[in-house]
Amino acid sequence: MKNHRLNYYILLFVVFGGFLLFGLSENIKGPALPNMQAEFSLNESQLGVLLALNSLGYLLACSFTSILSTKVGIKWTGILAFSSMVFAGIFMYLSRGYSSLIGSYFLLYLGNGILEIGLGIMAARIFIKNTGTMMNIAHFFYGLSSIGAPILGAAMMGWHVQGGELGWRGMYLIILSLSIIPIIPSLFGMFPEDDHPSEGESTSFRGLLRDPVAWLIVAVLSFGVVSEMAIGSWLVYYLQNAYDWSLKRASEMLSIFFLLFTLSRLFVGPITDKIGYTLSIMLFSAFSGICSLAAVFIGEIGAIFFAIAGIGIAPIYPTVMALLAKRYAKGVGTAITFTVTLLGIASVIGNLLIGVIIDFVNQVFGNGLGNKMIGLQAGYVFIAGMAILCSICCVPLYKILRARSGGVV
Protein backbone atom coordinates (compact mmCIF):
# COMPACT_ATOMS: atom_id res chain seq x y z
CA MET A 1 0.00 0.00 0.00
CA LYS A 2 2.85 2.36 0.90
CA ASN A 3 4.67 1.54 -2.33
CA HIS A 4 1.49 2.18 -4.32
CA ARG A 5 1.03 5.57 -2.66
CA LEU A 6 4.71 6.48 -3.14
CA ASN A 7 4.46 5.53 -6.82
CA TYR A 8 1.36 7.74 -7.20
CA TYR A 9 3.25 10.72 -5.74
CA ILE A 10 6.14 10.03 -8.13
CA LEU A 11 3.73 10.06 -11.08
CA LEU A 12 2.12 13.27 -9.80
CA PHE A 13 5.56 14.90 -9.67
CA VAL A 14 6.29 13.84 -13.24
CA VAL A 15 2.93 15.07 -14.61
CA PHE A 16 2.79 18.37 -12.69
CA GLY A 17 6.51 19.00 -13.24
CA GLY A 18 6.09 18.16 -16.91
CA PHE A 19 3.34 20.72 -17.36
CA LEU A 20 5.41 23.28 -15.45
CA LEU A 21 8.41 22.74 -17.75
CA PHE A 22 6.16 22.67 -20.81
CA GLY A 23 4.83 26.14 -19.96
CA LEU A 24 8.35 27.44 -19.32
CA SER A 25 9.88 26.07 -22.52
CA GLU A 26 7.05 27.37 -24.69
CA ASN A 27 6.87 30.88 -23.29
CA ILE A 28 10.49 31.99 -22.69
CA LYS A 29 10.90 32.79 -26.38
CA GLY A 30 9.32 36.25 -26.08
CA PRO A 31 12.31 38.07 -24.55
CA ALA A 32 14.81 35.87 -26.45
CA LEU A 33 13.59 36.43 -30.02
CA PRO A 34 14.78 40.06 -30.42
CA ASN A 35 18.28 39.04 -29.29
CA MET A 36 18.31 36.06 -31.66
CA GLN A 37 17.16 38.29 -34.50
CA ALA A 38 19.88 40.85 -33.79
CA GLU A 39 22.68 38.29 -33.38
CA PHE A 40 21.93 36.40 -36.60
CA SER A 41 20.63 39.45 -38.55
CA LEU A 42 17.31 37.74 -39.29
CA ASN A 43 14.54 39.41 -41.25
CA GLU A 44 10.87 39.00 -40.37
CA SER A 45 10.37 36.13 -42.83
CA GLN A 46 13.21 34.15 -41.28
CA LEU A 47 11.79 34.85 -37.84
CA GLY A 48 8.40 33.68 -39.08
CA VAL A 49 9.92 30.39 -40.29
CA LEU A 50 11.50 29.91 -36.89
CA LEU A 51 8.16 30.40 -35.14
CA ALA A 52 6.30 28.26 -37.69
CA LEU A 53 8.35 25.30 -36.47
CA ASN A 54 6.20 25.44 -33.33
CA SER A 55 3.10 24.37 -35.27
CA LEU A 56 5.03 21.95 -37.49
CA GLY A 57 6.66 20.14 -34.57
CA TYR A 58 3.31 20.06 -32.74
CA LEU A 59 1.46 18.51 -35.69
CA LEU A 60 4.27 16.01 -36.37
CA ALA A 61 4.25 14.94 -32.73
CA CYS A 62 0.48 14.46 -32.94
CA SER A 63 0.95 12.05 -35.82
CA PHE A 64 3.15 9.53 -34.03
CA THR A 65 3.11 10.05 -30.23
CA SER A 66 0.14 7.74 -29.65
CA ILE A 67 1.80 4.97 -31.71
CA LEU A 68 5.09 5.62 -29.92
CA SER A 69 3.46 5.30 -26.50
CA THR A 70 1.90 2.00 -27.59
CA LYS A 71 5.23 0.64 -28.86
CA VAL A 72 7.62 1.74 -26.10
CA GLY A 73 5.21 2.69 -23.30
CA ILE A 74 4.17 6.06 -21.94
CA LYS A 75 7.10 6.02 -19.49
CA TRP A 76 9.76 6.02 -22.21
CA THR A 77 7.71 8.38 -24.38
CA GLY A 78 7.85 10.96 -21.57
CA ILE A 79 11.58 10.35 -21.03
CA LEU A 80 12.18 10.81 -24.77
CA ALA A 81 10.29 14.12 -24.72
CA PHE A 82 12.23 15.46 -21.72
CA SER A 83 15.54 14.27 -23.20
CA SER A 84 14.90 15.95 -26.55
CA MET A 85 14.28 19.23 -24.72
CA VAL A 86 17.58 18.90 -22.87
CA PHE A 87 19.46 18.24 -26.12
CA ALA A 88 17.62 21.14 -27.78
CA GLY A 89 18.96 23.44 -25.07
CA ILE A 90 22.51 22.19 -25.64
CA PHE A 91 22.27 22.54 -29.43
CA MET A 92 20.73 25.99 -29.06
CA TYR A 93 23.63 27.07 -26.86
CA LEU A 94 26.11 25.78 -29.46
CA SER A 95 24.28 27.12 -32.53
CA ARG A 96 26.41 29.46 -34.62
CA GLY A 97 24.12 30.16 -37.57
CA TYR A 98 20.51 30.32 -38.72
CA SER A 99 20.47 26.70 -39.94
CA SER A 100 21.69 25.28 -36.63
CA LEU A 101 19.25 27.54 -34.76
CA ILE A 102 16.38 26.21 -36.89
CA GLY A 103 17.45 22.63 -36.19
CA SER A 104 17.59 23.32 -32.45
CA TYR A 105 14.19 25.00 -32.45
CA PHE A 106 12.64 22.17 -34.44
CA LEU A 107 13.98 19.61 -31.93
CA LEU A 108 12.63 21.72 -29.06
CA TYR A 109 9.11 21.97 -30.46
CA LEU A 110 9.07 18.34 -31.53
CA GLY A 111 9.91 17.51 -27.92
CA ASN A 112 7.23 19.93 -26.72
CA GLY A 113 4.67 18.27 -28.97
CA ILE A 114 5.55 14.76 -27.77
CA LEU A 115 5.45 16.06 -24.20
CA GLU A 116 2.00 17.65 -24.57
CA ILE A 117 0.41 14.55 -26.09
CA GLY A 118 2.39 12.27 -23.77
CA LEU A 119 1.36 14.18 -20.65
CA GLY A 120 -2.26 14.09 -21.78
CA ILE A 121 -2.14 10.30 -22.18
CA MET A 122 -0.19 9.92 -18.93
CA ALA A 123 -2.65 12.07 -16.96
CA ALA A 124 -5.65 10.26 -18.45
CA ARG A 125 -4.30 6.91 -17.24
CA ILE A 126 -3.19 8.14 -13.82
CA PHE A 127 -6.19 10.28 -12.85
CA ILE A 128 -8.86 7.58 -12.73
CA LYS A 129 -10.72 9.30 -9.87
CA ASN A 130 -11.74 12.98 -9.83
CA THR A 131 -10.46 13.22 -13.38
CA GLY A 132 -11.83 16.71 -14.05
CA THR A 133 -10.28 18.11 -10.89
CA MET A 134 -6.87 16.55 -11.48
CA MET A 135 -6.77 17.50 -15.17
CA ASN A 136 -7.52 21.13 -14.32
CA ILE A 137 -4.87 21.16 -11.57
CA ALA A 138 -2.30 19.68 -13.98
CA HIS A 139 -3.02 22.40 -16.54
CA PHE A 140 -2.87 24.97 -13.74
CA PHE A 141 0.87 24.30 -13.55
CA TYR A 142 1.17 25.04 -17.27
CA GLY A 143 -0.64 28.35 -16.76
CA LEU A 144 1.45 29.17 -13.70
CA SER A 145 4.75 28.72 -15.52
CA SER A 146 3.40 30.53 -18.60
CA ILE A 147 2.76 33.64 -16.50
CA GLY A 148 6.28 33.68 -15.05
CA ALA A 149 8.22 32.43 -18.09
CA PRO A 150 8.71 35.76 -19.93
CA ILE A 151 9.75 37.54 -16.72
CA LEU A 152 12.12 34.73 -15.71
CA GLY A 153 13.60 34.50 -19.20
CA ALA A 154 14.25 38.24 -19.41
CA ALA A 155 15.78 38.32 -15.92
CA MET A 156 18.07 35.35 -16.57
CA MET A 157 19.34 36.81 -19.85
CA GLY A 158 20.66 39.75 -17.84
CA TRP A 159 22.54 37.64 -15.29
CA HIS A 160 26.28 38.31 -15.19
CA VAL A 161 28.35 35.14 -15.55
CA GLN A 162 32.15 35.13 -15.86
CA GLY A 163 32.34 38.79 -16.80
CA GLY A 164 29.54 38.74 -19.36
CA GLU A 165 25.76 38.42 -19.60
CA LEU A 166 24.16 34.98 -19.66
CA GLY A 167 22.21 35.91 -22.79
CA TRP A 168 19.54 33.92 -24.62
CA ARG A 169 21.86 30.92 -25.17
CA GLY A 170 22.63 30.44 -21.49
CA MET A 171 19.02 31.12 -20.51
CA TYR A 172 17.71 28.40 -22.86
CA LEU A 173 20.45 25.98 -21.77
CA ILE A 174 19.66 26.36 -18.06
CA ILE A 175 15.86 26.28 -18.35
CA LEU A 176 15.73 23.36 -20.80
CA SER A 177 18.30 21.47 -18.71
CA LEU A 178 15.71 21.45 -15.92
CA SER A 179 13.97 18.76 -17.99
CA ILE A 180 16.51 16.33 -16.50
CA ILE A 181 14.67 16.61 -13.16
CA PRO A 182 11.46 14.73 -14.11
CA ILE A 183 13.52 12.09 -16.00
CA ILE A 184 14.95 10.81 -12.69
CA PRO A 185 11.62 9.92 -10.99
CA SER A 186 10.31 8.67 -14.36
CA LEU A 187 12.99 5.97 -14.34
CA PHE A 188 11.78 4.67 -10.97
CA GLY A 189 8.01 5.17 -11.40
CA MET A 190 5.58 2.44 -12.49
CA PHE A 191 3.36 3.97 -15.17
CA PRO A 192 -0.09 2.55 -15.96
CA GLU A 193 -0.20 1.40 -19.56
CA ASP A 194 -3.23 1.00 -21.80
CA ASP A 195 -4.45 -2.25 -20.29
CA HIS A 196 -7.98 -2.10 -21.76
CA PRO A 197 -10.12 -1.23 -18.72
CA SER A 198 -13.68 -2.49 -18.54
CA GLU A 199 -15.26 0.98 -18.77
CA GLY A 200 -15.28 3.21 -21.82
CA GLU A 201 -15.41 2.41 -25.54
CA SER A 202 -12.84 0.74 -27.76
CA THR A 203 -10.98 3.26 -29.89
CA SER A 204 -9.48 3.29 -33.36
CA PHE A 205 -8.95 6.06 -35.89
CA ARG A 206 -11.46 4.44 -38.23
CA GLY A 207 -14.01 4.20 -35.44
CA LEU A 208 -13.44 7.82 -34.40
CA LEU A 209 -13.99 9.01 -37.99
CA ARG A 210 -17.44 7.40 -37.91
CA ASP A 211 -18.31 8.50 -34.38
CA PRO A 212 -20.46 11.69 -34.16
CA VAL A 213 -19.44 12.08 -30.52
CA ALA A 214 -15.77 12.27 -31.51
CA TRP A 215 -16.47 14.99 -34.08
CA LEU A 216 -18.60 16.95 -31.62
CA ILE A 217 -15.76 16.80 -29.08
CA VAL A 218 -13.36 18.07 -31.77
CA ALA A 219 -15.76 20.96 -32.51
CA VAL A 220 -16.15 21.79 -28.81
CA LEU A 221 -12.41 21.79 -28.18
CA SER A 222 -11.57 23.67 -31.40
CA PHE A 223 -14.04 26.51 -30.83
CA GLY A 224 -13.00 26.79 -27.17
CA VAL A 225 -9.25 26.77 -27.76
CA VAL A 226 -9.44 29.16 -30.74
CA SER A 227 -11.25 31.62 -28.49
CA GLU A 228 -8.71 31.06 -25.68
CA MET A 229 -5.67 31.56 -27.91
CA ALA A 230 -7.21 34.54 -29.70
CA ILE A 231 -7.80 36.42 -26.46
CA GLY A 232 -4.14 36.01 -25.55
CA SER A 233 -3.07 37.12 -29.03
CA TRP A 234 -5.47 40.00 -29.72
CA LEU A 235 -6.48 41.56 -26.38
CA VAL A 236 -3.54 43.96 -26.08
CA TYR A 237 -3.88 44.94 -29.75
CA TYR A 238 -7.60 45.60 -29.27
CA LEU A 239 -7.17 47.75 -26.17
CA GLN A 240 -4.37 49.79 -27.74
CA ASN A 241 -6.15 50.45 -31.01
CA ALA A 242 -9.76 50.67 -29.86
CA TYR A 243 -9.27 52.69 -26.67
CA ASP A 244 -5.80 54.17 -27.22
CA TRP A 245 -4.46 52.45 -24.10
CA SER A 246 -0.74 52.41 -23.45
CA LEU A 247 1.16 49.15 -23.93
CA LYS A 248 1.70 48.94 -20.17
CA ARG A 249 -1.97 49.38 -19.32
CA ALA A 250 -3.14 46.93 -22.00
CA SER A 251 -0.55 44.36 -20.90
CA GLU A 252 -1.75 44.67 -17.32
CA MET A 253 -5.27 43.77 -18.45
CA LEU A 254 -3.89 40.71 -20.25
CA SER A 255 -2.02 39.77 -17.06
CA ILE A 256 -5.29 39.95 -15.12
CA PHE A 257 -6.86 37.68 -17.75
CA PHE A 258 -4.08 35.10 -17.33
CA LEU A 259 -4.25 35.38 -13.54
CA LEU A 260 -8.00 34.63 -13.50
CA PHE A 261 -7.45 31.98 -16.18
CA THR A 262 -4.85 30.19 -14.06
CA LEU A 263 -6.83 30.45 -10.80
CA SER A 264 -9.91 29.11 -12.56
CA ARG A 265 -8.07 25.93 -13.52
CA LEU A 266 -6.98 25.53 -9.91
CA PHE A 267 -10.44 25.86 -8.36
CA VAL A 268 -13.17 24.80 -10.82
CA GLY A 269 -12.08 21.19 -11.24
CA PRO A 270 -14.37 19.85 -8.48
CA ILE A 271 -17.33 21.57 -10.16
CA THR A 272 -16.68 19.70 -13.40
CA ASP A 273 -16.56 16.37 -11.55
CA LYS A 274 -19.77 17.18 -9.68
CA ILE A 275 -22.05 18.40 -12.48
CA GLY A 276 -20.46 16.54 -15.40
CA TYR A 277 -17.87 17.43 -18.01
CA THR A 278 -20.13 18.30 -20.95
CA LEU A 279 -22.48 20.44 -18.88
CA SER A 280 -19.49 22.20 -17.29
CA ILE A 281 -17.99 23.05 -20.68
CA MET A 282 -21.39 24.26 -21.90
CA LEU A 283 -21.82 26.65 -18.96
CA PHE A 284 -18.23 27.90 -18.70
CA SER A 285 -17.80 28.56 -22.43
CA ALA A 286 -21.14 30.40 -22.56
CA PHE A 287 -20.01 32.51 -19.60
CA SER A 288 -16.76 33.38 -21.37
CA GLY A 289 -18.54 34.31 -24.61
CA ILE A 290 -21.09 36.48 -22.80
CA CYS A 291 -18.32 38.29 -20.88
CA SER A 292 -16.41 39.04 -24.10
CA LEU A 293 -19.55 40.28 -25.85
CA ALA A 294 -20.38 42.46 -22.84
CA ALA A 295 -16.87 43.95 -22.90
CA VAL A 296 -17.20 44.84 -26.60
CA PHE A 297 -20.66 46.40 -26.43
CA ILE A 298 -20.32 48.17 -23.06
CA GLY A 299 -17.14 49.86 -24.27
CA GLU A 300 -14.07 51.01 -22.41
CA ILE A 301 -15.69 51.07 -18.95
CA GLY A 302 -16.50 47.38 -19.37
CA ALA A 303 -12.97 46.34 -20.36
CA ILE A 304 -12.58 44.30 -17.17
CA PHE A 305 -15.00 41.76 -18.67
CA PHE A 306 -12.28 40.85 -21.18
CA ALA A 307 -10.23 39.58 -18.24
CA ILE A 308 -13.18 37.96 -16.45
CA ALA A 309 -13.80 35.88 -19.59
CA GLY A 310 -10.65 33.97 -18.62
CA ILE A 311 -12.55 32.29 -15.77
CA GLY A 312 -14.89 30.62 -18.25
CA ILE A 313 -12.49 29.73 -21.05
CA ALA A 314 -9.78 28.23 -18.81
CA PRO A 315 -11.44 24.89 -17.93
CA ILE A 316 -12.35 23.97 -21.53
CA TYR A 317 -9.13 22.19 -22.61
CA PRO A 318 -8.47 20.16 -19.42
CA THR A 319 -12.15 19.25 -19.04
CA VAL A 320 -12.30 17.96 -22.63
CA MET A 321 -9.20 15.89 -21.84
CA ALA A 322 -11.05 14.48 -18.83
CA LEU A 323 -14.05 13.69 -21.04
CA LEU A 324 -11.81 11.86 -23.52
CA ALA A 325 -10.18 9.91 -20.70
CA LYS A 326 -13.57 8.64 -19.50
CA ARG A 327 -15.27 8.28 -22.86
CA TYR A 328 -12.45 6.46 -24.67
CA ALA A 329 -10.72 4.67 -21.81
CA LYS A 330 -9.77 1.71 -24.06
CA GLY A 331 -7.48 3.79 -26.25
CA VAL A 332 -7.22 7.27 -24.81
CA GLY A 333 -3.95 7.92 -26.66
CA THR A 334 -5.65 7.41 -30.01
CA ALA A 335 -8.58 9.65 -28.99
CA ILE A 336 -6.30 12.44 -27.76
CA THR A 337 -4.15 12.24 -30.90
CA PHE A 338 -7.22 12.37 -33.18
CA THR A 339 -8.73 15.31 -31.29
CA VAL A 340 -5.60 17.39 -30.80
CA THR A 341 -4.42 16.94 -34.41
CA LEU A 342 -7.69 18.34 -35.75
CA LEU A 343 -7.55 21.04 -33.07
CA GLY A 344 -4.15 22.14 -34.41
CA ILE A 345 -5.56 22.53 -37.92
CA ALA A 346 -8.65 24.37 -36.66
CA SER A 347 -6.50 26.72 -34.57
CA VAL A 348 -4.49 27.83 -37.59
CA ILE A 349 -7.67 28.50 -39.59
CA GLY A 350 -9.47 30.22 -36.70
CA ASN A 351 -6.68 32.63 -35.85
CA LEU A 352 -6.22 33.46 -39.53
CA LEU A 353 -9.92 34.28 -39.85
CA ILE A 354 -9.77 36.88 -37.07
CA GLY A 355 -7.28 39.05 -38.95
CA VAL A 356 -9.22 38.58 -42.21
CA ILE A 357 -12.47 39.67 -40.55
CA ILE A 358 -10.88 42.82 -39.09
CA ASP A 359 -9.36 43.77 -42.46
CA PHE A 360 -12.57 42.97 -44.39
CA VAL A 361 -14.82 45.04 -42.13
CA ASN A 362 -12.34 47.94 -42.21
CA GLN A 363 -12.28 47.84 -46.01
CA VAL A 364 -16.08 47.77 -46.24
CA PHE A 365 -16.59 50.63 -43.81
CA GLY A 366 -13.45 52.62 -44.68
CA ASN A 367 -10.31 53.20 -42.65
CA GLY A 368 -11.31 56.12 -40.46
CA LEU A 369 -10.71 55.91 -36.73
CA GLY A 370 -14.37 55.19 -35.95
CA ASN A 371 -14.63 52.60 -38.70
CA LYS A 372 -11.40 50.94 -37.58
CA MET A 373 -13.11 50.52 -34.24
CA ILE A 374 -15.92 48.64 -36.02
CA GLY A 375 -13.40 46.25 -37.57
CA LEU A 376 -11.80 45.54 -34.19
CA GLN A 377 -15.20 44.99 -32.63
CA ALA A 378 -16.13 42.56 -35.42
CA GLY A 379 -12.93 40.61 -34.83
CA TYR A 380 -13.53 40.38 -31.10
CA VAL A 381 -17.20 39.46 -31.59
CA PHE A 382 -15.88 36.54 -33.66
CA ILE A 383 -13.64 35.55 -30.73
CA ALA A 384 -16.64 35.67 -28.38
CA GLY A 385 -18.69 33.79 -30.96
CA MET A 386 -16.20 30.92 -30.89
CA ALA A 387 -16.84 30.50 -27.16
CA ILE A 388 -20.61 30.63 -27.75
CA LEU A 389 -20.31 28.03 -30.52
CA CYS A 390 -18.32 25.85 -28.13
CA SER A 391 -21.27 26.00 -25.73
CA ILE A 392 -23.83 25.33 -28.48
CA CYS A 393 -21.95 22.24 -29.70
CA CYS A 394 -22.17 20.87 -26.16
CA VAL A 395 -25.98 20.66 -26.45
CA PRO A 396 -26.16 17.77 -28.99
CA LEU A 397 -23.11 16.18 -27.36
CA TYR A 398 -24.87 16.24 -23.98
CA LYS A 399 -28.05 14.76 -25.47
CA ILE A 400 -26.21 11.93 -27.25
CA LEU A 401 -24.17 10.99 -24.20
CA ARG A 402 -27.26 11.08 -21.98
CA ALA A 403 -29.13 8.83 -24.42
CA ARG A 404 -26.35 6.23 -24.58
CA SER A 405 -26.34 3.84 -21.67
CA GLY A 406 -23.31 4.41 -19.50
CA GLY A 407 -22.34 7.49 -21.46
CA VAL A 408 -20.22 10.01 -19.58
CA VAL A 409 -21.80 13.45 -19.64
C-alpha positions in Angstrom: 0.0 0.0 0.0 2.9 2.4 0.9 4.7 1.5 -2.3 1.5 2.2 -4.3 1.0 5.6 -2.7 4.7 6.5 -3.1 4.5 5.5 -6.8 1.4 7.7 -7.2 3.2 10.7 -5.7 6.1 10.0 -8.1 3.7 10.1 -11.1 2.1 13.3 -9.8 5.6 14.9 -9.7 6.3 13.8 -13.2 2.9 15.1 -14.6 2.8 18.4 -12.7 6.5 19.0 -13.2 6.1 18.2 -16.9 3.3 20.7 -17.4 5.4 23.3 -15.4 8.4 22.7 -17.8 6.2 22.7 -20.8 4.8 26.1 -20.0 8.4 27.4 -19.3 9.9 26.1 -22.5 7.0 27.4 -24.7 6.9 30.9 -23.3 10.5 32.0 -22.7 10.9 32.8 -26.4 9.3 36.3 -26.1 12.3 38.1 -24.5 14.8 35.9 -26.4 13.6 36.4 -30.0 14.8 40.1 -30.4 18.3 39.0 -29.3 18.3 36.1 -31.7 17.2 38.3 -34.5 19.9 40.9 -33.8 22.7 38.3 -33.4 21.9 36.4 -36.6 20.6 39.5 -38.6 17.3 37.7 -39.3 14.5 39.4 -41.3 10.9 39.0 -40.4 10.4 36.1 -42.8 13.2 34.1 -41.3 11.8 34.9 -37.8 8.4 33.7 -39.1 9.9 30.4 -40.3 11.5 29.9 -36.9 8.2 30.4 -35.1 6.3 28.3 -37.7 8.4 25.3 -36.5 6.2 25.4 -33.3 3.1 24.4 -35.3 5.0 22.0 -37.5 6.7 20.1 -34.6 3.3 20.1 -32.7 1.5 18.5 -35.7 4.3 16.0 -36.4 4.2 14.9 -32.7 0.5 14.5 -32.9 1.0 12.0 -35.8 3.1 9.5 -34.0 3.1 10.0 -30.2 0.1 7.7 -29.6 1.8 5.0 -31.7 5.1 5.6 -29.9 3.5 5.3 -26.5 1.9 2.0 -27.6 5.2 0.6 -28.9 7.6 1.7 -26.1 5.2 2.7 -23.3 4.2 6.1 -21.9 7.1 6.0 -19.5 9.8 6.0 -22.2 7.7 8.4 -24.4 7.9 11.0 -21.6 11.6 10.4 -21.0 12.2 10.8 -24.8 10.3 14.1 -24.7 12.2 15.5 -21.7 15.5 14.3 -23.2 14.9 15.9 -26.6 14.3 19.2 -24.7 17.6 18.9 -22.9 19.5 18.2 -26.1 17.6 21.1 -27.8 19.0 23.4 -25.1 22.5 22.2 -25.6 22.3 22.5 -29.4 20.7 26.0 -29.1 23.6 27.1 -26.9 26.1 25.8 -29.5 24.3 27.1 -32.5 26.4 29.5 -34.6 24.1 30.2 -37.6 20.5 30.3 -38.7 20.5 26.7 -39.9 21.7 25.3 -36.6 19.3 27.5 -34.8 16.4 26.2 -36.9 17.5 22.6 -36.2 17.6 23.3 -32.4 14.2 25.0 -32.4 12.6 22.2 -34.4 14.0 19.6 -31.9 12.6 21.7 -29.1 9.1 22.0 -30.5 9.1 18.3 -31.5 9.9 17.5 -27.9 7.2 19.9 -26.7 4.7 18.3 -29.0 5.6 14.8 -27.8 5.4 16.1 -24.2 2.0 17.7 -24.6 0.4 14.5 -26.1 2.4 12.3 -23.8 1.4 14.2 -20.7 -2.3 14.1 -21.8 -2.1 10.3 -22.2 -0.2 9.9 -18.9 -2.7 12.1 -17.0 -5.6 10.3 -18.5 -4.3 6.9 -17.2 -3.2 8.1 -13.8 -6.2 10.3 -12.9 -8.9 7.6 -12.7 -10.7 9.3 -9.9 -11.7 13.0 -9.8 -10.5 13.2 -13.4 -11.8 16.7 -14.0 -10.3 18.1 -10.9 -6.9 16.6 -11.5 -6.8 17.5 -15.2 -7.5 21.1 -14.3 -4.9 21.2 -11.6 -2.3 19.7 -14.0 -3.0 22.4 -16.5 -2.9 25.0 -13.7 0.9 24.3 -13.6 1.2 25.0 -17.3 -0.6 28.3 -16.8 1.5 29.2 -13.7 4.8 28.7 -15.5 3.4 30.5 -18.6 2.8 33.6 -16.5 6.3 33.7 -15.0 8.2 32.4 -18.1 8.7 35.8 -19.9 9.7 37.5 -16.7 12.1 34.7 -15.7 13.6 34.5 -19.2 14.2 38.2 -19.4 15.8 38.3 -15.9 18.1 35.3 -16.6 19.3 36.8 -19.8 20.7 39.8 -17.8 22.5 37.6 -15.3 26.3 38.3 -15.2 28.4 35.1 -15.5 32.2 35.1 -15.9 32.3 38.8 -16.8 29.5 38.7 -19.4 25.8 38.4 -19.6 24.2 35.0 -19.7 22.2 35.9 -22.8 19.5 33.9 -24.6 21.9 30.9 -25.2 22.6 30.4 -21.5 19.0 31.1 -20.5 17.7 28.4 -22.9 20.5 26.0 -21.8 19.7 26.4 -18.1 15.9 26.3 -18.3 15.7 23.4 -20.8 18.3 21.5 -18.7 15.7 21.5 -15.9 14.0 18.8 -18.0 16.5 16.3 -16.5 14.7 16.6 -13.2 11.5 14.7 -14.1 13.5 12.1 -16.0 15.0 10.8 -12.7 11.6 9.9 -11.0 10.3 8.7 -14.4 13.0 6.0 -14.3 11.8 4.7 -11.0 8.0 5.2 -11.4 5.6 2.4 -12.5 3.4 4.0 -15.2 -0.1 2.5 -16.0 -0.2 1.4 -19.6 -3.2 1.0 -21.8 -4.5 -2.3 -20.3 -8.0 -2.1 -21.8 -10.1 -1.2 -18.7 -13.7 -2.5 -18.5 -15.3 1.0 -18.8 -15.3 3.2 -21.8 -15.4 2.4 -25.5 -12.8 0.7 -27.8 -11.0 3.3 -29.9 -9.5 3.3 -33.4 -8.9 6.1 -35.9 -11.5 4.4 -38.2 -14.0 4.2 -35.4 -13.4 7.8 -34.4 -14.0 9.0 -38.0 -17.4 7.4 -37.9 -18.3 8.5 -34.4 -20.5 11.7 -34.2 -19.4 12.1 -30.5 -15.8 12.3 -31.5 -16.5 15.0 -34.1 -18.6 17.0 -31.6 -15.8 16.8 -29.1 -13.4 18.1 -31.8 -15.8 21.0 -32.5 -16.2 21.8 -28.8 -12.4 21.8 -28.2 -11.6 23.7 -31.4 -14.0 26.5 -30.8 -13.0 26.8 -27.2 -9.2 26.8 -27.8 -9.4 29.2 -30.7 -11.3 31.6 -28.5 -8.7 31.1 -25.7 -5.7 31.6 -27.9 -7.2 34.5 -29.7 -7.8 36.4 -26.5 -4.1 36.0 -25.6 -3.1 37.1 -29.0 -5.5 40.0 -29.7 -6.5 41.6 -26.4 -3.5 44.0 -26.1 -3.9 44.9 -29.8 -7.6 45.6 -29.3 -7.2 47.7 -26.2 -4.4 49.8 -27.7 -6.1 50.5 -31.0 -9.8 50.7 -29.9 -9.3 52.7 -26.7 -5.8 54.2 -27.2 -4.5 52.4 -24.1 -0.7 52.4 -23.4 1.2 49.1 -23.9 1.7 48.9 -20.2 -2.0 49.4 -19.3 -3.1 46.9 -22.0 -0.6 44.4 -20.9 -1.8 44.7 -17.3 -5.3 43.8 -18.4 -3.9 40.7 -20.3 -2.0 39.8 -17.1 -5.3 39.9 -15.1 -6.9 37.7 -17.8 -4.1 35.1 -17.3 -4.3 35.4 -13.5 -8.0 34.6 -13.5 -7.5 32.0 -16.2 -4.9 30.2 -14.1 -6.8 30.4 -10.8 -9.9 29.1 -12.6 -8.1 25.9 -13.5 -7.0 25.5 -9.9 -10.4 25.9 -8.4 -13.2 24.8 -10.8 -12.1 21.2 -11.2 -14.4 19.8 -8.5 -17.3 21.6 -10.2 -16.7 19.7 -13.4 -16.6 16.4 -11.5 -19.8 17.2 -9.7 -22.1 18.4 -12.5 -20.5 16.5 -15.4 -17.9 17.4 -18.0 -20.1 18.3 -20.9 -22.5 20.4 -18.9 -19.5 22.2 -17.3 -18.0 23.0 -20.7 -21.4 24.3 -21.9 -21.8 26.6 -19.0 -18.2 27.9 -18.7 -17.8 28.6 -22.4 -21.1 30.4 -22.6 -20.0 32.5 -19.6 -16.8 33.4 -21.4 -18.5 34.3 -24.6 -21.1 36.5 -22.8 -18.3 38.3 -20.9 -16.4 39.0 -24.1 -19.6 40.3 -25.8 -20.4 42.5 -22.8 -16.9 44.0 -22.9 -17.2 44.8 -26.6 -20.7 46.4 -26.4 -20.3 48.2 -23.1 -17.1 49.9 -24.3 -14.1 51.0 -22.4 -15.7 51.1 -19.0 -16.5 47.4 -19.4 -13.0 46.3 -20.4 -12.6 44.3 -17.2 -15.0 41.8 -18.7 -12.3 40.9 -21.2 -10.2 39.6 -18.2 -13.2 38.0 -16.5 -13.8 35.9 -19.6 -10.7 34.0 -18.6 -12.6 32.3 -15.8 -14.9 30.6 -18.3 -12.5 29.7 -21.0 -9.8 28.2 -18.8 -11.4 24.9 -17.9 -12.4 24.0 -21.5 -9.1 22.2 -22.6 -8.5 20.2 -19.4 -12.2 19.2 -19.0 -12.3 18.0 -22.6 -9.2 15.9 -21.8 -11.1 14.5 -18.8 -14.0 13.7 -21.0 -11.8 11.9 -23.5 -10.2 9.9 -20.7 -13.6 8.6 -19.5 -15.3 8.3 -22.9 -12.4 6.5 -24.7 -10.7 4.7 -21.8 -9.8 1.7 -24.1 -7.5 3.8 -26.2 -7.2 7.3 -24.8 -3.9 7.9 -26.7 -5.7 7.4 -30.0 -8.6 9.6 -29.0 -6.3 12.4 -27.8 -4.1 12.2 -30.9 -7.2 12.4 -33.2 -8.7 15.3 -31.3 -5.6 17.4 -30.8 -4.4 16.9 -34.4 -7.7 18.3 -35.7 -7.5 21.0 -33.1 -4.1 22.1 -34.4 -5.6 22.5 -37.9 -8.6 24.4 -36.7 -6.5 26.7 -34.6 -4.5 27.8 -37.6 -7.7 28.5 -39.6 -9.5 30.2 -36.7 -6.7 32.6 -35.8 -6.2 33.5 -39.5 -9.9 34.3 -39.8 -9.8 36.9 -37.1 -7.3 39.1 -39.0 -9.2 38.6 -42.2 -12.5 39.7 -40.5 -10.9 42.8 -39.1 -9.4 43.8 -42.5 -12.6 43.0 -44.4 -14.8 45.0 -42.1 -12.3 47.9 -42.2 -12.3 47.8 -46.0 -16.1 47.8 -46.2 -16.6 50.6 -43.8 -13.5 52.6 -44.7 -10.3 53.2 -42.6 -11.3 56.1 -40.5 -10.7 55.9 -36.7 -14.4 55.2 -36.0 -14.6 52.6 -38.7 -11.4 50.9 -37.6 -13.1 50.5 -34.2 -15.9 48.6 -36.0 -13.4 46.2 -37.6 -11.8 45.5 -34.2 -15.2 45.0 -32.6 -16.1 42.6 -35.4 -12.9 40.6 -34.8 -13.5 40.4 -31.1 -17.2 39.5 -31.6 -15.9 36.5 -33.7 -13.6 35.5 -30.7 -16.6 35.7 -28.4 -18.7 33.8 -31.0 -16.2 30.9 -30.9 -16.8 30.5 -27.2 -20.6 30.6 -27.7 -20.3 28.0 -30.5 -18.3 25.8 -28.1 -21.3 26.0 -25.7 -23.8 25.3 -28.5 -21.9 22.2 -29.7 -22.2 20.9 -26.2 -26.0 20.7 -26.4 -26.2 17.8 -29.0 -23.1 16.2 -27.4 -24.9 16.2 -24.0 -28.1 14.8 -25.5 -26.2 11.9 -27.3 -24.2 11.0 -24.2 -27.3 11.1 -22.0 -29.1 8.8 -24.4 -26.4 6.2 -24.6 -26.3 3.8 -21.7 -23.3 4.4 -19.5 -22.3 7.5 -21.5 -20.2 10.0 -19.6 -21.8 13.5 -19.6 
